Amino acid sequence: IIERKRIQEERELALQREQRAREQAEAANRVKDEFLAVLSHELRTPLNPILGWTKLLQRQQLSPEKASMALNTIERNAKLQAQLIEDLLDISRIMRGKLALNTAAMDLKTVIESAIDTVSLAADAKQIQIETDLEAEVGQVLGDAGRLQQVVWNLLSNAVKFTPEGGHVKVTLSSEDSSHAKIVVQDNGKGIATSALECVFDRFWQEDSTNTRQFGGLGLGLAISRQIVELHGGTIVAESEGAGTGSTFTVKLPLRAAVSATAPTRSASEENATLEGLRILIVDDTQDSRDYAAFVLGEAGSQVQTVDSAKAAIAALDQELPDVIVCDIGMPQASGYDLIQEIRSRPVEKGGSIVAVALTSYVGDYDQKQAIAAGFQQHLSKPVEPEQLVKTISAICPTRSTHRASVSK
């Protein structure tokens, strides 16, 4: 009798454990399904105005004012979609402890102004005024300019998103006790419930389920911003007196104790990069990507040839050596890695030392390192701004390749 009772108890415990495991798995699946549904919504939402305005532009019946509005809308929504993807990659880096900084002495005023330029289209669309009060002599910060610009952009983007049309956003930069710089982004938008202030920097946090649909986003920007600020040895806090009272976000960053030289400035050649006289071979299996890169580089003064595969690229090299190769990574039959490895195995006179830039949608830290290890001099992520593409090539390529030569078959 005792043995039967013991066996029955063990069965009941096993059933309870199985039920708990099943409930946990079902809860995890619900969270995953909810996240995928929101992600799908956020990826699709910008596509509606992008595709809609594109169709209207193709009809060529819009007035100049409407055409300009259409182009601004397309650009704004494309940038939102690109930022969403970048946020997902950043969260992955943070969870793996792989979010790295490229630090240098920098001027926060320039960082803030660049972030304002980036968000200005969204602000203009809602007729929101962005006021600035940037102290000129704050001092320099030792940090990653790109990452800190991302922080300010996230704060400004949220301020614009949660502020009604015709609202007001103010950005201030000042020094605090001569050891810290202080950036404040203040808006007169919807505000944050007092009970929610401690949660705003949590990953995937939204104040309620309605916000996810009404205002968009995955709740990643502030979590990423906090991680970036803390990596710089700083702090970020949120303040609000409740719903309808607006919000204030304050970032404090340690100032560089002593700066022996002014921050480097870009030379005139960097500001006005030109590719005059360079021969560039573009390798990409996607026609639209080839056409875009060819137009941008051609406008910068280069002579451009395009091919759609690694095999065609090798054939082109055998005919005439370019100065630079701009190559996609993910291609059928042979990848960009396969192509660059084959090129690097060739003697110099056959193009073995040609400058090569990877231009790809594989944008993770591992992908960047793999591209450099394979033989590319630079890795650029798609989508790429025209100016960035031109300046990258201008900075790394020779004036004219001493190894270029025509070779007959």
C-alpha positions in Angstrom: 0.0 0.0 0.0 2.8 2.4 0.9 4.6 1.6 -2.3 1.5 2.3 -4.4 1.0 5.6 -2.6 4.6 6.6 -3.3 4.2 5.7 -7.0 1.0 7.7 -7.2 2.6 10.8 -5.6 5.5 10.6 -8.0 3.1 10.4 -10.9 1.2 13.5 -9.7 4.4 15.4 -9.2 5.6 14.4 -12.7 2.2 15.6 -14.1 2.5 18.9 -12.3 6.0 19.4 -13.6 4.8 18.6 -17.1 1.9 21.0 -16.8 4.2 23.8 -15.5 6.6 23.2 -18.4 3.8 23.2 -20.9 2.4 26.5 -19.5 5.8 28.1 -19.6 6.3 26.9 -23.2 2.9 28.3 -24.1 3.6 31.6 -22.5 7.0 31.8 -24.3 5.2 31.1 -27.6 2.6 33.8 -26.9 5.4 36.3 -26.2 7.2 35.2 -29.4 4.0 35.4 -31.4 3.1 38.8 -30.0 6.6 40.1 -30.8 6.6 38.8 -34.3 3.2 40.3 -34.9 4.4 43.7 -33.7 7.6 43.4 -35.7 5.7 42.5 -38.8 3.4 45.5 -38.2 6.4 47.9 -37.7 8.2 46.6 -40.8 5.1 46.9 -43.0 3.8 50.3 -41.8 6.6 52.3 -43.5 6.1 50.3 -46.7 2.6 51.7 -47.2 3.6 55.4 -47.8 6.8 54.3 -49.5 5.0 52.2 -52.1 1.9 54.5 -52.3 3.8 57.6 -53.0 6.1 55.8 -55.4 3.1 54.8 -57.5 1.9 58.4 -57.5 5.3 59.7 -58.5 5.4 57.2 -61.4 2.3 58.7 -62.9 4.1 62.0 -63.2 1.0 64.0 -62.4 2.0 65.5 -59.0 2.7 69.2 -58.6 6.3 70.1 -57.6 5.1 70.7 -54.1 3.4 67.3 -53.8 6.3 65.6 -55.5 8.7 67.1 -52.9 6.4 66.0 -50.1 6.2 62.5 -51.6 10.0 62.2 -51.7 10.4 63.5 -48.1 7.8 61.0 -47.0 9.5 58.1 -48.8 12.9 59.1 -47.3 11.5 59.5 -43.8 9.8 56.1 -43.8 12.8 54.3 -45.3 15.0 55.7 -42.6 12.5 54.5 -39.9 12.6 51.0 -41.4 16.4 51.0 -41.5 16.6 52.2 -37.9 14.3 49.5 -36.8 16.5 46.8 -38.3 19.6 48.5 -36.8 17.9 48.6 -33.3 17.3 44.8 -33.5 21.0 44.2 -34.4 22.1 46.5 -31.5 19.9 44.6 -29.0 21.5 41.4 -30.2 25.0 42.9 -29.7 24.0 44.1 -26.2 22.7 40.7 -25.1 25.9 39.1 -26.3 28.1 41.8 -24.7 29.4 42.8 -28.2 28.4 46.4 -28.4 31.7 48.2 -28.9 32.7 51.8 -29.1 35.2 53.6 -31.4 36.3 56.4 -29.1 37.9 59.7 -29.9 37.8 63.3 -28.5 34.7 64.9 -29.8 32.4 67.9 -29.7 28.9 67.2 -28.4 27.5 70.3 -30.1 28.3 68.8 -33.5 26.8 65.4 -32.5 23.5 67.1 -31.4 23.3 69.2 -34.6 23.8 66.1 -36.7 21.0 64.2 -34.8 18.7 67.2 -35.3 19.3 67.2 -39.0 18.4 63.5 -39.1 15.1 63.9 -37.3 14.1 67.2 -39.0 12.0 65.6 -41.7 9.8 63.9 -39.1 9.5 67.1 -37.1 8.6 69.2 -40.1 5.9 66.6 -41.1 4.2 67.3 -37.8 5.0 71.0 -37.7 7.0 70.5 -34.5 9.5 73.2 -33.7 12.9 72.0 -32.3 14.5 74.7 -30.2 18.2 74.5 -29.3 20.3 76.1 -26.5 23.7 74.7 -27.0 26.5 76.0 -24.9 29.5 76.7 -27.1 32.4 76.0 -24.6 31.2 72.8 -22.9 34.4 70.9 -23.5 35.1 67.6 -25.2 33.9 64.1 -24.5 35.9 61.0 -25.1 33.4 58.9 -26.9 31.9 57.3 -30.0 30.4 60.1 -32.0 28.2 57.8 -34.1 26.8 56.0 -31.0 26.2 59.3 -29.1 24.4 60.7 -32.1 22.3 57.6 -32.0 21.3 58.4 -28.4 20.3 61.9 -29.2 18.5 60.8 -32.3 16.5 58.2 -30.2 15.5 60.9 -27.6 14.6 63.4 -30.3 12.7 60.8 -32.4 10.6 59.8 -29.3 10.0 63.4 -28.5 8.7 64.1 -32.0 6.7 60.8 -32.0 4.9 61.5 -28.7 4.3 65.2 -29.3 1.2 66.3 -31.1 1.2 68.4 -34.3 2.4 71.9 -33.7 4.1 70.9 -30.5 7.5 72.0 -29.1 10.8 70.2 -28.4 13.8 71.8 -26.8 17.4 70.5 -26.7 20.0 72.0 -24.4 23.7 71.3 -23.9 25.5 72.6 -20.9 28.3 71.8 -18.5 27.8 70.6 -15.0 30.4 71.1 -12.2 33.1 71.3 -14.9 33.3 67.5 -15.0 30.2 66.5 -16.9 28.4 67.6 -20.0 24.6 67.6 -19.8 22.2 67.0 -22.7 18.5 67.6 -22.0 15.7 66.8 -24.5 12.3 68.2 -23.3 8.9 68.0 -25.0 5.3 69.1 -24.4 3.9 65.8 -25.5 1.9 63.0 -24.0 4.1 62.5 -21.0 4.8 59.3 -19.0 2.9 57.9 -16.1 4.8 58.2 -12.9 4.5 54.5 -12.2 6.1 53.8 -15.6 9.2 55.9 -15.3 11.3 53.1 -13.9 10.4 50.9 -16.9 11.0 53.2 -19.8 14.6 51.9 -20.3 13.6 48.2 -20.3 13.9 46.2 -23.6 10.6 45.9 -25.6 8.8 48.1 -23.0 5.7 49.9 -24.1 3.5 51.9 -21.7 0.5 49.9 -22.8 -0.6 47.8 -25.8 -2.3 50.8 -27.4 0.9 52.7 -27.7 2.5 49.9 -29.8 -0.1 50.4 -32.4 -0.8 54.2 -32.1 2.8 55.4 -31.9 4.8 52.5 -33.4 8.1 51.1 -32.4 9.4 48.0 -30.6 10.5 49.7 -27.4 14.2 49.3 -28.2 15.5 52.8 -28.6 15.7 53.8 -24.9 17.2 50.4 -23.9 19.9 50.8 -26.5 20.5 54.5 -25.5 21.0 53.6 -21.8 23.5 50.9 -22.7 25.5 53.3 -24.9 25.4 56.1 -22.3 26.6 53.7 -19.6 29.4 52.4 -21.8 30.6 56.0 -21.9 30.5 56.2 -18.1 27.4 58.4 -18.1 23.8 58.3 -16.9 20.4 58.8 -18.5 17.2 59.5 -16.6 13.6 60.2 -17.5 11.3 62.7 -15.8 7.6 63.4 -16.3 4.8 64.6 -14.0 2.3 62.3 -15.7 0.1 62.0 -18.7 -0.3 65.1 -20.8 2.6 66.9 -19.1 5.4 66.2 -21.5 8.7 64.4 -20.8 12.3 65.4 -20.0 15.3 63.1 -20.7 18.7 64.1 -19.2 22.0 62.6 -20.3 25.2 63.3 -18.4 28.6 62.4 -19.8 32.0 62.8 -18.3 34.1 65.5 -19.9 37.6 64.8 -21.1 39.9 66.2 -18.3 42.4 67.9 -20.7 42.5 68.2 -24.4 45.9 69.0 -25.9 44.6 69.5 -29.4 41.4 70.5 -31.0 39.2 67.8 -32.4 40.2 66.8 -35.9 38.4 68.6 -38.7 37.6 67.2 -42.1 39.7 68.5 -44.9 38.3 70.2 -48.0 39.0 67.0 -50.0 36.9 64.9 -47.5 34.1 67.4 -47.6 34.1 67.4 -51.5 35.1 63.9 -52.2 35.6 63.1 -55.9 36.3 59.9 -57.7 37.4 61.7 -60.9 39.2 59.3 -63.3 38.8 56.2 -61.2 37.5 53.0 -62.8 35.1 51.1 -60.6 33.7 47.6 -61.0 30.4 47.0 -59.3 29.4 43.4 -58.5 25.9 42.8 -57.3 23.2 40.2 -58.4 20.4 42.8 -57.8 19.8 45.1 -60.7 18.4 47.9 -58.6 21.4 47.9 -56.3 23.8 48.0 -59.3 21.9 50.8 -60.9 21.9 52.9 -57.7 25.6 52.4 -57.0 26.5 53.0 -60.6 24.6 56.3 -60.7 26.1 57.6 -57.4 29.7 56.7 -58.3 29.3 57.9 -61.9 28.0 61.3 -60.6 31.2 61.5 -58.5 33.3 61.3 -61.7 34.2 57.7 -61.9 34.0 55.3 -64.9 31.7 52.5 -63.8 31.2 49.0 -65.1 28.6 46.7 -63.5 28.3 42.9 -63.5 25.8 40.5 -61.8 28.0 37.7 -60.6 31.4 36.7 -59.3 32.1 34.8 -62.5 31.3 37.9 -64.6 33.6 39.9 -62.3 36.5 37.6 -63.0 35.9 37.8 -66.7 35.8 41.6 -66.4 39.1 41.6 -64.5 40.7 39.6 -67.3 39.7 42.2 -69.8 40.7 45.4 -67.9 41.7 46.0 -64.3 39.7 48.6 -62.4 41.0 50.8 -59.6 38.2 49.7 -57.2 35.8 46.8 -56.8 32.5 47.4 -55.0 31.0 44.0 -54.2 27.9 42.5 -52.7 28.4 39.5 -50.4 25.2 37.4 -50.7 25.2 36.3 -54.3 24.1 32.9 -55.9 26.7 30.4 -57.1 29.7 32.3 -55.7 29.5 34.8 -52.8 31.5 38.0 -52.4 33.8 36.2 -50.1 34.5 33.6 -52.8 35.2 36.4 -55.3 37.6 38.4 -53.1 39.5 35.3 -52.1 40.0 34.4 -55.7 41.1 37.9 -56.5 43.6 38.0 -53.6 45.1 34.7 -54.9 46.0 36.3 -58.2 49.4 38.1 -58.8 49.5 41.8 -58.5 49.6 42.3 -62.3 46.4 40.3 -62.6 44.6 42.4 -60.0 45.6 40.7 -56.7 46.0 44.0 -54.8 42.9 45.9 -56.2 41.1 48.0 -53.6 37.8 46.3 -52.7 34.8 47.5 -50.7 32.1 45.1 -49.5 28.6 46.7 -49.8 26.1 44.3 -48.3 23.0 43.7 -46.2 25.0 41.4 -43.9 25.7 44.1 -41.3 26.6 42.3 -38.0 29.9 42.7 -36.2 30.9 39.2 -37.3 30.1 40.1 -40.9 32.3 43.2 -40.8 35.2 41.2 -39.4 34.7 38.4 -41.9 34.7 40.8 -44.8 38.0 42.4 -43.7 39.5 39.0 -43.0 38.5 37.8 -46.4 40.4 40.6 -48.2 38.1 43.7 -48.4 39.5 47.0 -47.3 36.2 48.3 -46.1 32.7 47.0 -45.2 29.6 49.2 -45.9 26.1 48.3 -44.8 23.1 48.6 -47.0 21.3 50.9 -47.2 24.2 53.3 -47.8 24.0 57.1 -48.2 25.4 58.4 -51.5 27.9 60.6 -49.7 29.1 57.8 -47.4 29.7 55.5 -50.4 31.7 58.2 -52.3 33.7 59.3 -49.3 34.6 55.7 -48.3 36.0 55.0 -51.7 37.8 58.3 -52.0 39.5 57.8 -48.7 40.9 54.3 -49.4 41.6 54.2 -53.1 44.8 55.4 -54.8 44.6 58.3 -57.2 45.2 56.0 -60.1 46.1 52.3 -59.8 49.6 51.6 -60.8 48.6 48.0 -61.4 45.8 48.6 -63.9 46.4 47.2 -67.3 44.5 45.9 -70.3 44.9 42.2 -70.8 43.8 40.4 -73.9 42.3 37.0 -73.7 
